[in-house]
Amino acid sequence: MNKPNDNLFKIKLYCLHYNECDPKKCTALKLEKYNLIQIIKKNERKLQKAIVLNPFSLSEISIQDKDIVKKHGVIVIDCSWKNILNIKSIPSNHARKLPPLIAANPVNYGKWEKLSSVEALAAALYITGFTKNADFILSKFSWGIEFKKINDFYL
C-alpha cells in the first residue's frame, strides 16, 4: 500500500512538534516526508477546531468525534515523554485522550500508553471509524501492523 486509495477520506493530520526526539526515529517527521501530516505551531487556530490528542483530557475519543475528525482533522502532540507535563496548558476545544493502549514502536514496545505519534493518530482514526486511513499511515512503518494486532481489543 504505497499510494492513498480513493476509498480513503482526506482526513487532515497535524502535529504540534516540539523537536525533542531523535529525528531518525520520529514517526511524525516520517509522516511529514510522505506528506501525510502537517507540522503546526502552538498558536494555530487548528488547535481550536480539530481533535487534539492530549493524555490529560477528561474526555476520551469516541465514534461521536467522527464528524469533527472528518471536517477538521486530528492533532497529535510530539514531545518527549520526559516533558509530557508541559502539554497540560495547550488550549483546545476538542481535547481527547486515548484509551489505554500498548505501544508497538521499537523504542517503547510493550509499554502501556507510551505511543509514538503515528500510533496515537492511528488509534484515533480506528476509534472514529477511519480504519483504512489508520491502516495506511501504519503501513509506512515495518512494525505498524503489530500495533493493530496487539491492541485489537480496542481497535
Secondary structure, DSSP 8 states (H G I E B T S, - for coil): --S--TTS----EEEEE---S-TTT-HHHHHHHTTS-EEE-TT-THHHHSEEE-TT-SSB--GGGHHHHHHH-EEEEE--GGGGGGGGG---SSEEB----B--STTTTT-BT---HHHHHHHHHHHTT-HHHHHHHHTTSTTHHHHHHHTTTT-
